[in-house]
Amino acid sequence: MILEAIPHPAAQVNDAIGPHALTLSYSACNGSDQKSKLQLQECIYLSDCQQMADTLHDLQNSYATLLISIRDLQSQRLYQ
C-alpha cells in the first residue's frame, strides 16, 4: 500500500463559499468599524469552516499514521 500526501482541505473551503463571502468575512474579522450582522455571521461561518477543515486534516493525518503503524506491525510479524 502506498500512502500519498494528504492536501490541507482549507483550499476547498474557499472554493465552497466563494470570494464574496471571503471579502465580507475579511472585513468583519479584522475589526472594521462598519460590521453588519451579515458580516459577523460570515466571519463566524468562515471560522467554523476553517476549524472543521483543520480538524479533518488532523484526522486524516492520524489515520495515515495509524495505517503506517499497522503496516509496520504486519511487516515485523512477517520477519518473526
C-alpha positions, 0 to 999 in steps of 0.5 A: 500500500502506498500512502500519498500526501494528504492536501490541507482541505482549507483550499476547498473551503474557499472554493465552497463559499466563494470570494464574496463571502471571503471579502465580507468575512475579511472585513468583519474579522479584522475589526472594521468599524462598519460590521453588519450582522451579515458580516459577523455571521460570515466571519463566524461561518468562515471560522467554523469552516476553517476549524472543521477543515483543520480538524479533518486534516488532523484526522486524516493525518492520524489515520495515515499514521495509524495505517503506517503503524499497522503496516509496520506491525504486519511487516515485523510479524512477517520477519518473526 
